[in-house]
């Protein structure tokens, strides 16, 4: 009877240690996945910003040429500055 109890306790301890290792492994995997998720969120945010910039560029130029967009924006800024100066007079 004592041997049976001792055997069961050893088996229980063994099962506990196995589950503890699994738990530790899952906790480490969870942390890695959380870090990966944060990286993905940052990447998605950056890509959304690029999409918005490309949409704005396309709306301003009607094409995908960055130099043309920059030129058009510069002209718009000059025109706004000129209007502000006229309003100040």
N, CA, C and O atoms as a CHARMM CRD file, in Angstrom:
* protein
*
  356
    1    1 UNK  N      0.80900  -1.18800   0.00000 PROA 1      0.00000
    2    1 UNK  CA     0.00000   0.00000   0.00000 PROA 1      0.00000
    3    1 UNK  C      0.85800   1.25900   0.00000 PROA 1      0.00000
    4    1 UNK  O      0.59700   2.19900  -0.75100 PROA 1      0.00000
    5    2 UNK  N      1.87500   1.26900   0.84100 PROA 2      0.00000
    6    2 UNK  CA     2.78500   2.41300   0.89300 PROA 2      0.00000
    7    2 UNK  C      3.51500   2.57500  -0.42900 PROA 2      0.00000
    8    2 UNK  O      3.70600   3.69600  -0.90200 PROA 2      0.00000
    9    3 UNK  N      3.92100   1.47600  -1.02200 PROA 3      0.00000
   10    3 UNK  CA     4.59200   1.52300  -2.32300 PROA 3      0.00000
   11    3 UNK  C      3.64200   2.05700  -3.40000 PROA 3      0.00000
   12    3 UNK  O      4.05800   2.79400  -4.29400 PROA 3      0.00000
   13    4 UNK  N      2.38800   1.68500  -3.30800 PROA 4      0.00000
   14    4 UNK  CA     1.40000   2.15400  -4.26900 PROA 4      0.00000
   15    4 UNK  C      1.22000   3.67500  -4.15900 PROA 4      0.00000
   16    4 UNK  O      1.16000   4.36900  -5.17500 PROA 4      0.00000
   17    5 UNK  N      1.13600   4.18000  -2.94800 PROA 5      0.00000
   18    5 UNK  CA     1.00800   5.62500  -2.72700 PROA 5      0.00000
   19    5 UNK  C      2.26100   6.33900  -3.21900 PROA 5      0.00000
   20    5 UNK  O      2.18100   7.37900  -3.87300 PROA 5      0.00000
   21    6 UNK  N      3.40700   5.77600  -2.90000 PROA 6      0.00000
   22    6 UNK  CA     4.67900   6.36100  -3.33500 PROA 6      0.00000
   23    6 UNK  C      4.75200   6.39700  -4.86700 PROA 6      0.00000
   24    6 UNK  O      5.19200   7.39200  -5.44300 PROA 6      0.00000
   25    7 UNK  N      4.32800   5.33400  -5.51400 PROA 7      0.00000
   26    7 UNK  CA     4.33000   5.25000  -6.96600 PROA 7      0.00000
   27    7 UNK  C      3.38200   6.29300  -7.57000 PROA 7      0.00000
   28    7 UNK  O      3.70600   6.94500  -8.56300 PROA 7      0.00000
   29    8 UNK  N      2.22900   6.43400  -6.96000 PROA 8      0.00000
   30    8 UNK  CA     1.26400   7.42500  -7.45300 PROA 8      0.00000
   31    8 UNK  C      1.78600   8.85300  -7.27800 PROA 8      0.00000
   32    8 UNK  O      1.59500   9.69300  -8.15700 PROA 8      0.00000
   33    9 UNK  N      2.42900   9.12600  -6.17200 PROA 9      0.00000
   34    9 UNK  CA     3.00300  10.45800  -5.93300 PROA 9      0.00000
   35    9 UNK  C      4.08500  10.75400  -6.96300 PROA 9      0.00000
   36    9 UNK  O      4.14100  11.85700  -7.50800 PROA 9      0.00000
   37   10 UNK  N      4.94900   9.76700  -7.23300 PROA 10     0.00000
   38   10 UNK  CA     5.99600   9.95100  -8.23500 PROA 10     0.00000
   39   10 UNK  C      5.38200  10.21500  -9.61000 PROA 10     0.00000
   40   10 UNK  O      5.85900  11.06900 -10.35800 PROA 10     0.00000
   41   11 UNK  N      4.33400   9.48400  -9.93100 PROA 11     0.00000
   42   11 UNK  CA     3.66100   9.67800 -11.20700 PROA 11     0.00000
   43   11 UNK  C      3.03400  11.07000 -11.26100 PROA 11     0.00000
   44   11 UNK  O      3.10700  11.74200 -12.29000 PROA 11     0.00000
   45   12 UNK  N      2.42700  11.50000 -10.17300 PROA 12     0.00000
   46   12 UNK  CA     1.81700  12.81900 -10.09600 PROA 12     0.00000
   47   12 UNK  C      2.86300  13.91700 -10.24800 PROA 12     0.00000
   48   12 UNK  O      2.63200  14.89900 -10.95300 PROA 12     0.00000
   49   13 UNK  N      4.00300  13.75900  -9.59800 PROA 13     0.00000
   50   13 UNK  CA     5.08800  14.73500  -9.71600 PROA 13     0.00000
   51   13 UNK  C      5.60300  14.76900 -11.14900 PROA 13     0.00000
   52   13 UNK  O      5.88100  15.84200 -11.68300 PROA 13     0.00000
   53   14 UNK  N      5.72800  13.62600 -11.76200 PROA 14     0.00000
   54   14 UNK  CA     6.17900  13.54600 -13.14300 PROA 14     0.00000
   55   14 UNK  C      5.19200  14.25800 -14.07700 PROA 14     0.00000
   56   14 UNK  O      5.59500  15.01700 -14.95800 PROA 14     0.00000
   57   15 UNK  N      3.92100  14.00600 -13.87400 PROA 15     0.00000
   58   15 UNK  CA     2.89700  14.66800 -14.68200 PROA 15     0.00000
   59   15 UNK  C      2.92400  16.18000 -14.45200 PROA 15     0.00000
   60   15 UNK  O      2.77700  16.95900 -15.39400 PROA 15     0.00000
   61   16 UNK  N      3.11200  16.58400 -13.21000 PROA 16     0.00000
   62   16 UNK  CA     3.19700  18.01100 -12.89400 PROA 16     0.00000
   63   16 UNK  C      4.36800  18.65800 -13.62900 PROA 16     0.00000
   64   16 UNK  O      4.21900  19.72500 -14.22500 PROA 16     0.00000
   65   17 UNK  N      5.51600  18.02100 -13.58700 PROA 17     0.00000
   66   17 UNK  CA     6.70700  18.57400 -14.24200 PROA 17     0.00000
   67   17 UNK  C      6.50600  18.66300 -15.75600 PROA 17     0.00000
   68   17 UNK  O      6.92400  19.63500 -16.38500 PROA 17     0.00000
   69   18 UNK  N      5.86800  17.65100 -16.33400 PROA 18     0.00000
   70   18 UNK  CA     5.58100  17.66800 -17.76700 PROA 18     0.00000
   71   18 UNK  C      4.66200  18.84300 -18.10900 PROA 18     0.00000
   72   18 UNK  O      4.91500  19.58400 -19.05800 PROA 18     0.00000
   73   19 UNK  N      3.61000  19.00200 -17.33800 PROA 19     0.00000
   74   19 UNK  CA     2.66600  20.10000 -17.59800 PROA 19     0.00000
   75   19 UNK  C      3.31300  21.45700 -17.34300 PROA 19     0.00000
   76   19 UNK  O      3.00400  22.43200 -18.02800 PROA 19     0.00000
   77   20 UNK  N      4.19800  21.52100 -16.37100 PROA 20     0.00000
   78   20 UNK  CA     4.90800  22.77500 -16.08200 PROA 20     0.00000
   79   20 UNK  C      5.78900  23.16200 -17.27100 PROA 20     0.00000
   80   20 UNK  O      5.82700  24.33000 -17.65800 PROA 20     0.00000
   81   21 UNK  N      6.49600  22.18900 -17.85100 PROA 21     0.00000
   82   21 UNK  CA     7.31900  22.46000 -19.03300 PROA 21     0.00000
   83   21 UNK  C      6.46100  22.92600 -20.19700 PROA 21     0.00000
   84   21 UNK  O      6.82400  23.85900 -20.91300 PROA 21     0.00000
   85   22 UNK  N      5.30800  22.26400 -20.38400 PROA 22     0.00000
   86   22 UNK  CA     4.39700  22.67500 -21.45300 PROA 22     0.00000
   87   22 UNK  C      3.91500  24.10800 -21.22200 PROA 22     0.00000
   88   22 UNK  O      3.86300  24.92100 -22.14500 PROA 22     0.00000
   89   23 UNK  N      3.57000  24.39100 -19.98400 PROA 23     0.00000
   90   23 UNK  CA     3.08700  25.72600 -19.63000 PROA 23     0.00000
   91   23 UNK  C      4.16200  26.78100 -19.88200 PROA 23     0.00000
   92   23 UNK  O      3.87800  27.84300 -20.43500 PROA 23     0.00000
   93   24 UNK  N      5.38000  26.48800 -19.47900 PROA 24     0.00000
   94   24 UNK  CA     6.48800  27.42500 -19.70700 PROA 24     0.00000
   95   24 UNK  C      6.72600  27.63500 -21.20200 PROA 24     0.00000
   96   24 UNK  O      6.97000  28.75500 -21.65000 PROA 24     0.00000
   97   25 UNK  N      6.65100  26.55400 -21.96000 PROA 25     0.00000
   98   25 UNK  CA     6.82500  26.65800 -23.41100 PROA 25     0.00000
   99   25 UNK  C      5.72500  27.48700 -24.05000 PROA 25     0.00000
  100   25 UNK  O      5.99100  28.29500 -24.94000 PROA 25     0.00000
  101   26 UNK  N      4.49300  27.29200 -23.60200 PROA 26     0.00000
  102   26 UNK  CA     3.37400  28.06100 -24.14100 PROA 26     0.00000
  103   26 UNK  C      3.48000  29.53600 -23.75500 PROA 26     0.00000
  104   26 UNK  O      3.12700  30.41600 -24.54000 PROA 26     0.00000
  105   27 UNK  N      3.96800  29.80000 -22.54400 PROA 27     0.00000
  106   27 UNK  CA     4.14000  31.19300 -22.12100 PROA 27     0.00000
  107   27 UNK  C      5.19800  31.88500 -22.97900 PROA 27     0.00000
  108   27 UNK  O      5.03100  33.04000 -23.36900 PROA 27     0.00000
  109   28 UNK  N      6.28200  31.17500 -23.27000 PROA 28     0.00000
  110   28 UNK  CA     7.32800  31.74400 -24.11500 PROA 28     0.00000
  111   28 UNK  C      6.80100  31.96800 -25.53700 PROA 28     0.00000
  112   28 UNK  O      7.08700  32.99300 -26.15500 PROA 28     0.00000
  113   29 UNK  N      6.03800  31.01100 -26.04300 PROA 29     0.00000
  114   29 UNK  CA     5.45500  31.15300 -27.38000 PROA 29     0.00000
  115   29 UNK  C      4.48200  32.32900 -27.42700 PROA 29     0.00000
  116   29 UNK  O      4.43700  33.06500 -28.41300 PROA 29     0.00000
  117   30 UNK  N      3.70800  32.50300 -26.36500 PROA 30     0.00000
  118   30 UNK  CA     2.77500  33.61800 -26.28000 PROA 30     0.00000
  119   30 UNK  C      3.51200  34.95100 -26.33500 PROA 30     0.00000
  120   30 UNK  O      3.09200  35.86100 -27.05000 PROA 30     0.00000
  121   31 UNK  N      4.59500  35.07300 -25.59800 PROA 31     0.00000
  122   31 UNK  CA     5.38000  36.31100 -25.61000 PROA 31     0.00000
  123   31 UNK  C      5.96800  36.58600 -26.99100 PROA 31     0.00000
  124   31 UNK  O      5.97600  37.72600 -27.45800 PROA 31     0.00000
  125   32 UNK  N      6.45500  35.53900 -27.63400 PROA 32     0.00000
  126   32 UNK  CA     7.00800  35.70100 -28.98900 PROA 32     0.00000
  127   32 UNK  C      5.92100  36.14700 -29.96300 PROA 32     0.00000
  128   32 UNK  O      6.15700  37.00400 -30.81500 PROA 32     0.00000
  129   33 UNK  N      4.74600  35.57000 -29.83600 PROA 33     0.00000
  130   33 UNK  CA     3.64300  35.94100 -30.72100 PROA 33     0.00000
  131   33 UNK  C      3.16200  37.36400 -30.45000 PROA 33     0.00000
  132   33 UNK  O      2.76700  38.07600 -31.37400 PROA 33     0.00000
  133   34 UNK  N      3.19500  37.77400 -29.19300 PROA 34     0.00000
  134   34 UNK  CA     2.83100  39.15600 -28.86500 PROA 34     0.00000
  135   34 UNK  C      3.80600  40.13300 -29.51600 PROA 34     0.00000
  136   34 UNK  O      3.39600  41.15300 -30.07100 PROA 34     0.00000
  137   35 UNK  N      5.08800  39.81800 -29.44600 PROA 35     0.00000
  138   35 UNK  CA     6.09900  40.67300 -30.06600 PROA 35     0.00000
  139   35 UNK  C      5.90500  40.70300 -31.58300 PROA 35     0.00000
  140   35 UNK  O      6.00700  41.76300 -32.20200 PROA 35     0.00000
  141   36 UNK  N      5.62900  39.55600 -32.17400 PROA 36     0.00000
  142   36 UNK  CA     5.39500  39.48100 -33.61300 PROA 36     0.00000
  143   36 UNK  C      4.15700  40.29300 -34.00300 PROA 36     0.00000
  144   36 UNK  O      4.14500  40.96500 -35.03500 PROA 36     0.00000
  145   37 UNK  N      3.12800  40.22400 -33.17600 PROA 37     0.00000
  146   37 UNK  CA     1.90900  40.98500 -33.43100 PROA 37     0.00000
  147   37 UNK  C      2.18700  42.48600 -33.40000 PROA 37     0.00000
  148   37 UNK  O      1.69100  43.22600 -34.25000 PROA 37     0.00000
  149   38 UNK  N      2.96700  42.93400 -32.43700 PROA 38     0.00000
  150   38 UNK  CA     3.31000  44.36000 -32.35400 PROA 38     0.00000
  151   38 UNK  C      4.09700  44.79900 -33.58200 PROA 38     0.00000
  152   38 UNK  O      3.86000  45.88200 -34.11700 PROA 38     0.00000
  153   39 UNK  N      5.03300  43.96300 -34.03300 PROA 39     0.00000
  154   39 UNK  CA     5.78700  44.27600 -35.24900 PROA 39     0.00000
  155   39 UNK  C      4.85000  44.37200 -36.44500 PROA 39     0.00000
  156   39 UNK  O      4.99300  45.26100 -37.28400 PROA 39     0.00000
  157   40 UNK  N      3.89800  43.45900 -36.51900 PROA 40     0.00000
  158   40 UNK  CA     2.94500  43.47300 -37.62800 PROA 40     0.00000
  159   40 UNK  C      2.08400  44.73200 -37.58500 PROA 40     0.00000
  160   40 UNK  O      1.78000  45.31300 -38.62600 PROA 40     0.00000
  161   41 UNK  N      1.69100  45.15400 -36.38400 PROA 41     0.00000
  162   41 UNK  CA     0.89300  46.37100 -36.25500 PROA 41     0.00000
  163   41 UNK  C      1.67900  47.58600 -36.73700 PROA 41     0.00000
  164   41 UNK  O      1.13400  48.45200 -37.42200 PROA 41     0.00000
  165   42 UNK  N      2.95600  47.64900 -36.38100 PROA 42     0.00000
  166   42 UNK  CA     3.79800  48.76200 -36.82400 PROA 42     0.00000
  167   42 UNK  C      3.94000  48.73900 -38.34100 PROA 42     0.00000
  168   42 UNK  O      3.85200  49.77900 -38.99300 PROA 42     0.00000
  169   43 UNK  N      4.15900  47.56000 -38.89500 PROA 43     0.00000
  170   43 UNK  CA     4.28000  47.42100 -40.35200 PROA 43     0.00000
  171   43 UNK  C      2.99100  47.84300 -41.03800 PROA 43     0.00000
  172   43 UNK  O      3.02400  48.56900 -42.03200 PROA 43     0.00000
  173   44 UNK  N      1.86700  47.39700 -40.52200 PROA 44     0.00000
  174   44 UNK  CA     0.57100  47.75000 -41.10400 PROA 44     0.00000
  175   44 UNK  C      0.35500  49.25700 -41.05100 PROA 44     0.00000
  176   44 UNK  O     -0.11500  49.86000 -42.01600 PROA 44     0.00000
  177   45 UNK  N      0.69800  49.85200 -39.92700 PROA 45     0.00000
  178   45 UNK  CA     0.55000  51.30400 -39.78800 PROA 45     0.00000
  179   45 UNK  C      1.40000  52.03900 -40.82100 PROA 45     0.00000
  180   45 UNK  O      0.93600  52.99200 -41.44700 PROA 45     0.00000
  181   46 UNK  N      2.62900  51.60000 -40.99700 PROA 46     0.00000
  182   46 UNK  CA     3.51000  52.21300 -41.98200 PROA 46     0.00000
  183   46 UNK  C      2.99200  52.03800 -43.40000 PROA 46     0.00000
  184   46 UNK  O      3.06200  52.96000 -44.21200 PROA 46     0.00000
  185   47 UNK  N      2.47200  50.85300 -43.69500 PROA 47     0.00000
  186   47 UNK  CA     1.93200  50.60300 -45.02900 PROA 47     0.00000
  187   47 UNK  C      0.67400  51.43400 -45.28600 PROA 47     0.00000
  188   47 UNK  O      0.46200  51.91900 -46.39700 PROA 47     0.00000
  189   48 UNK  N     -0.14800  51.59500 -44.26700 PROA 48     0.00000
  190   48 UNK  CA    -1.34500  52.43600 -44.43200 PROA 48     0.00000
  191   48 UNK  C     -0.94800  53.88400 -44.70600 PROA 48     0.00000
  192   48 UNK  O     -1.56400  54.56600 -45.52500 PROA 48     0.00000
  193   49 UNK  N      0.08800  54.33900 -44.00900 PROA 49     0.00000
  194   49 UNK  CA     0.57200  55.70100 -44.23900 PROA 49     0.00000
  195   49 UNK  C      1.08800  55.85400 -45.67400 PROA 49     0.00000
  196   49 UNK  O      0.83600  56.86700 -46.32500 PROA 49     0.00000
  197   50 UNK  N      1.80900  54.84400 -46.15800 PROA 50     0.00000
  198   50 UNK  CA     2.29800  54.88100 -47.54100 PROA 50     0.00000
  199   50 UNK  C      1.13600  54.90200 -48.53000 PROA 50     0.00000
  200   50 UNK  O      1.16500  55.63100 -49.52200 PROA 50     0.00000
  201   51 UNK  N      0.11800  54.09700 -48.25000 PROA 51     0.00000
  202   51 UNK  CA    -1.05600  54.06400 -49.13100 PROA 51     0.00000
  203   51 UNK  C     -1.71900  55.44100 -49.16600 PROA 51     0.00000
  204   51 UNK  O     -2.07900  55.94000 -50.23200 PROA 51     0.00000
  205   52 UNK  N     -1.87600  56.04700 -47.98800 PROA 52     0.00000
  206   52 UNK  CA    -2.48500  57.37300 -47.93800 PROA 52     0.00000
  207   52 UNK  C     -1.65600  58.38600 -48.71600 PROA 52     0.00000
  208   52 UNK  O     -2.20500  59.22100 -49.43600 PROA 52     0.00000
  209   53 UNK  N     -0.34600  58.31700 -48.57400 PROA 53     0.00000
  210   53 UNK  CA     0.52700  59.23400 -49.30900 PROA 53     0.00000
  211   53 UNK  C      0.41500  59.01700 -50.81500 PROA 53     0.00000
  212   53 UNK  O      0.37800  59.97600 -51.58600 PROA 53     0.00000
  213   54 UNK  N      0.36100  57.76100 -51.22600 PROA 54     0.00000
  214   54 UNK  CA     0.22100  57.46900 -52.65200 PROA 54     0.00000
  215   54 UNK  C     -1.13100  57.91800 -53.18700 PROA 54     0.00000
  216   54 UNK  O     -1.22500  58.40100 -54.31500 PROA 54     0.00000
  217   55 UNK  N     -2.17400  57.76000 -52.38300 PROA 55     0.00000
  218   55 UNK  CA    -3.49700  58.22800 -52.80000 PROA 55     0.00000
  219   55 UNK  C     -3.49100  59.74400 -52.95800 PROA 55     0.00000
  220   55 UNK  O     -4.03400  60.27600 -53.92500 PROA 55     0.00000
  221   56 UNK  N     -2.87300  60.43600 -52.00100 PROA 56     0.00000
  222   56 UNK  CA    -2.79100  61.89000 -52.07300 PROA 56     0.00000
  223   56 UNK  C     -1.97900  62.31000 -53.28700 PROA 56     0.00000
  224   56 UNK  O     -2.36400  63.22200 -54.01900 PROA 56     0.00000
  225   57 UNK  N     -0.86900  61.64700 -53.49100 PROA 57     0.00000
  226   57 UNK  CA    -0.01600  61.95100 -54.65100 PROA 57     0.00000
  227   57 UNK  C     -0.79200  61.73800 -55.94000 PROA 57     0.00000
  228   57 UNK  O     -0.74300  62.57300 -56.84300 PROA 57     0.00000
  229   58 UNK  N     -1.48900  60.65100 -56.02500 PROA 58     0.00000
  230   58 UNK  CA    -2.25800  60.34300 -57.22600 PROA 58     0.00000
  231   58 UNK  C     -3.37600  61.36400 -57.43200 PROA 58     0.00000
  232   58 UNK  O     -3.65800  61.76000 -58.56300 PROA 58     0.00000
  233   59 UNK  N     -4.01000  61.78700 -56.34300 PROA 59     0.00000
  234   59 UNK  CA    -5.08600  62.76800 -56.44300 PROA 59     0.00000
  235   59 UNK  C     -4.55600  64.12000 -56.90700 PROA 59     0.00000
  236   59 UNK  O     -5.23100  64.83700 -57.64600 PROA 59     0.00000
  237   60 UNK  N     -3.35100  64.46300 -56.47400 PROA 60     0.00000
  238   60 UNK  CA    -2.78000  65.76000 -56.83900 PROA 60     0.00000
  239   60 UNK  C     -2.24500  65.78500 -58.26300 PROA 60     0.00000
  240   60 UNK  O     -2.30300  66.81500 -58.93300 PROA 60     0.00000
  241   61 UNK  N     -1.73800  64.68500 -58.71400 PROA 61     0.00000
  242   61 UNK  CA    -1.08900  64.68000 -60.02300 PROA 61     0.00000
  243   61 UNK  C     -1.87500  63.94800 -61.09000 PROA 61     0.00000
  244   61 UNK  O     -1.72700  64.22200 -62.28100 PROA 61     0.00000
  245   62 UNK  N     -2.68900  63.03900 -60.67300 PROA 62     0.00000
  246   62 UNK  CA    -3.37500  62.21600 -61.65400 PROA 62     0.00000
  247   62 UNK  C     -2.47400  61.11900 -62.18500 PROA 62     0.00000
  248   62 UNK  O     -2.88400  60.34200 -63.04800 PROA 62     0.00000
  249   63 UNK  N     -1.26500  61.04700 -61.68500 PROA 63     0.00000
  250   63 UNK  CA    -0.32700  59.99400 -62.08800 PROA 63     0.00000
  251   63 UNK  C      0.48100  59.56700 -60.87500 PROA 63     0.00000
  252   63 UNK  O      0.24300  60.04300 -59.76500 PROA 63     0.00000
  253   64 UNK  N      1.41300  58.69200 -61.08200 PROA 64     0.00000
  254   64 UNK  CA     2.21800  58.19200 -59.97600 PROA 64     0.00000
  255   64 UNK  C      3.61200  58.78600 -59.92400 PROA 64     0.00000
  256   64 UNK  O      4.49200  58.22100 -59.27500 PROA 64     0.00000
  257   65 UNK  N      3.84000  59.91300 -60.59300 PROA 65     0.00000
  258   65 UNK  CA     5.17300  60.51100 -60.66700 PROA 65     0.00000
  259   65 UNK  C      5.42900  61.38500 -59.44100 PROA 65     0.00000
  260   65 UNK  O      4.78000  62.42000 -59.29400 PROA 65     0.00000
  261   66 UNK  N      6.35000  61.00600 -58.55800 PROA 66     0.00000
  262   66 UNK  CA     6.61400  61.78700 -57.34800 PROA 66     0.00000
  263   66 UNK  C      7.15900  63.19400 -57.64300 PROA 66     0.00000
  264   66 UNK  O      6.82500  64.13900 -56.92900 PROA 66     0.00000
  265   67 UNK  N      7.97800  63.34200 -58.66300 PROA 67     0.00000
  266   67 UNK  CA     8.54000  64.64900 -58.97900 PROA 67     0.00000
  267   67 UNK  C      7.43300  65.60100 -59.41100 PROA 67     0.00000
  268   67 UNK  O      7.43800  66.77300 -59.03500 PROA 67     0.00000
  269   68 UNK  N      6.49900  65.11200 -60.18600 PROA 68     0.00000
  270   68 UNK  CA     5.37400  65.92200 -60.62600 PROA 68     0.00000
  271   68 UNK  C      4.49900  66.31400 -59.43800 PROA 68     0.00000
  272   68 UNK  O      4.01100  67.44200 -59.36400 PROA 68     0.00000
  273   69 UNK  N      4.30900  65.39500 -58.52900 PROA 69     0.00000
  274   69 UNK  CA     3.51400  65.68700 -57.33400 PROA 69     0.00000
  275   69 UNK  C      4.18500  66.76100 -56.49700 PROA 69     0.00000
  276   69 UNK  O      3.52400  67.68400 -56.02200 PROA 69     0.00000
  277   70 UNK  N      5.49200  66.64600 -56.31300 PROA 70     0.00000
  278   70 UNK  CA     6.22600  67.63400 -55.52100 PROA 70     0.00000
  279   70 UNK  C      6.13100  69.01000 -56.17300 PROA 70     0.00000
  280   70 UNK  O      5.93800  70.01100 -55.48400 PROA 70     0.00000
  281   71 UNK  N      6.26400  69.06300 -57.47200 PROA 71     0.00000
  282   71 UNK  CA     6.17000  70.33100 -58.19700 PROA 71     0.00000
  283   71 UNK  C      4.78300  70.94600 -58.02400 PROA 71     0.00000
  284   71 UNK  O      4.65100  72.14700 -57.79300 PROA 71     0.00000
  285   72 UNK  N      3.76100  70.11400 -58.13900 PROA 72     0.00000
  286   72 UNK  CA     2.39200  70.61700 -58.00700 PROA 72     0.00000
  287   72 UNK  C      2.11900  71.11000 -56.59200 PROA 72     0.00000
  288   72 UNK  O      1.46600  72.13700 -56.41000 PROA 72     0.00000
  289   73 UNK  N      2.60700  70.39400 -55.59700 PROA 73     0.00000
  290   73 UNK  CA     2.43900  70.82200 -54.21000 PROA 73     0.00000
  291   73 UNK  C      3.15600  72.14400 -53.97800 PROA 73     0.00000
  292   73 UNK  O      2.61800  73.03300 -53.31800 PROA 73     0.00000
  293   74 UNK  N      4.34900  72.27900 -54.50900 PROA 74     0.00000
  294   74 UNK  CA     5.10000  73.53000 -54.37500 PROA 74     0.00000
  295   74 UNK  C      4.31700  74.68800 -54.98500 PROA 74     0.00000
  296   74 UNK  O      4.25100  75.76800 -54.39800 PROA 74     0.00000
  297   75 UNK  N      3.73000  74.47400 -56.14200 PROA 75     0.00000
  298   75 UNK  CA     2.91700  75.51900 -56.78500 PROA 75     0.00000
  299   75 UNK  C      1.71000  75.87100 -55.92700 PROA 75     0.00000
  300   75 UNK  O      1.36300  77.04400 -55.79100 PROA 75     0.00000
  301   76 UNK  N      1.06900  74.86000 -55.34900 PROA 76     0.00000
  302   76 UNK  CA    -0.08200  75.11700 -54.49200 PROA 76     0.00000
  303   76 UNK  C      0.30900  75.92000 -53.25800 PROA 76     0.00000
  304   76 UNK  O     -0.41800  76.82700 -52.85100 PROA 76     0.00000
  305   77 UNK  N      1.44800  75.59300 -52.66300 PROA 77     0.00000
  306   77 UNK  CA     1.92900  76.32100 -51.48700 PROA 77     0.00000
  307   77 UNK  C      2.22600  77.76600 -51.85800 PROA 77     0.00000
  308   77 UNK  O      1.88500  78.67600 -51.10300 PROA 77     0.00000
  309   78 UNK  N      2.84900  77.99400 -52.99700 PROA 78     0.00000
  310   78 UNK  CA     3.12600  79.36500 -53.44500 PROA 78     0.00000
  311   78 UNK  C      1.83200  80.13700 -53.66000 PROA 78     0.00000
  312   78 UNK  O      1.72900  81.30700 -53.29000 PROA 78     0.00000
  313   79 UNK  N      0.85500  79.48300 -54.25600 PROA 79     0.00000
  314   79 UNK  CA    -0.41600  80.14000 -54.50100 PROA 79     0.00000
  315   79 UNK  C     -1.10600  80.49000 -53.18700 PROA 79     0.00000
  316   79 UNK  O     -1.68300  81.57000 -53.05900 PROA 79     0.00000
  317   80 UNK  N     -1.05200  79.59800 -52.22600 PROA 80     0.00000
  318   80 UNK  CA    -1.62700  79.86200 -50.90400 PROA 80     0.00000
  319   80 UNK  C     -0.90400  81.02500 -50.24700 PROA 80     0.00000
  320   80 UNK  O     -1.54500  81.91400 -49.68500 PROA 80     0.00000
  321   81 UNK  N      0.42500  81.03200 -50.31100 PROA 81     0.00000
  322   81 UNK  CA     1.20000  82.14300 -49.75000 PROA 81     0.00000
  323   81 UNK  C      0.80700  83.46500 -50.40100 PROA 81     0.00000
  324   81 UNK  O      0.67100  84.48000 -49.71800 PROA 81     0.00000
  325   82 UNK  N      0.62600  83.45400 -51.70900 PROA 82     0.00000
  326   82 UNK  CA     0.24800  84.66900 -52.44100 PROA 82     0.00000
  327   82 UNK  C     -1.13400  85.13700 -51.98300 PROA 82     0.00000
  328   82 UNK  O     -1.35000  86.33400 -51.79800 PROA 82     0.00000
  329   83 UNK  N     -2.04400  84.22800 -51.80400 PROA 83     0.00000
  330   83 UNK  CA    -3.38000  84.57500 -51.34100 PROA 83     0.00000
  331   83 UNK  C     -3.35000  85.15400 -49.93900 PROA 83     0.00000
  332   83 UNK  O     -4.05700  86.11900 -49.64900 PROA 83     0.00000
  333   84 UNK  N     -2.54000  84.57700 -49.07200 PROA 84     0.00000
  334   84 UNK  CA    -2.40600  85.08700 -47.70600 PROA 84     0.00000
  335   84 UNK  C     -1.87400  86.50800 -47.72500 PROA 84     0.00000
  336   84 UNK  O     -2.37300  87.36500 -46.99600 PROA 84     0.00000
  337   85 UNK  N     -0.86100  86.77100 -48.55700 PROA 85     0.00000
  338   85 UNK  CA    -0.30100  88.12300 -48.66600 PROA 85     0.00000
  339   85 UNK  C     -1.34700  89.10500 -49.16700 PROA 85     0.00000
  340   85 UNK  O     -1.41400  90.23900 -48.69400 PROA 85     0.00000
  341   86 UNK  N     -2.17600  88.66700 -50.14000 PROA 86     0.00000
  342   86 UNK  CA    -3.22500  89.55100 -50.64800 PROA 86     0.00000
  343   86 UNK  C     -4.27800  89.84500 -49.57500 PROA 86     0.00000
  344   86 UNK  O     -4.80600  90.95500 -49.50700 PROA 86     0.00000
  345   87 UNK  N     -4.57200  88.87500 -48.76200 PROA 87     0.00000
  346   87 UNK  CA    -5.55100  89.05800 -47.69000 PROA 87     0.00000
  347   87 UNK  C     -5.01700  89.97600 -46.58200 PROA 87     0.00000
  348   87 UNK  O     -5.78700  90.67900 -45.92800 PROA 87     0.00000
  349   88 UNK  N     -3.71700  89.96500 -46.38200 PROA 88     0.00000
  350   88 UNK  CA    -3.11300  90.81300 -45.35800 PROA 88     0.00000
  351   88 UNK  C     -3.13800  92.29800 -45.73300 PROA 88     0.00000
  352   88 UNK  O     -3.09100  93.16400 -44.85900 PROA 88     0.00000
  353   89 UNK  N     -3.21100  92.58500 -47.03400 PROA 89     0.00000
  354   89 UNK  CA    -3.17700  93.98000 -47.48200 PROA 89     0.00000
  355   89 UNK  C     -4.45400  94.69700 -47.23100 PROA 89     0.00000
  356   89 UNK  O     -4.57300  95.87800 -47.55500 PROA 89     0.00000
